[in-house]
């Protein structure tokens, strides 16, 4: 999940360098969503792991 967020961020940077503002904005939006989904899944996984130990 984090890999795809980084890929979309790189796509956004390349698109911004070449002047494609709309594509860059869309790619940044997708990267943000994927990053936050990754963070939420990581936190939930961490909490479940702590609860299973006890």
Buried (B, 14 or more C-beta within 10 A) or exposed (E): EEEBBEBBBEBBBEBBEEEBEEBBEBBBEBBBEBBEBBEEEEEEEEEEEEEEEE
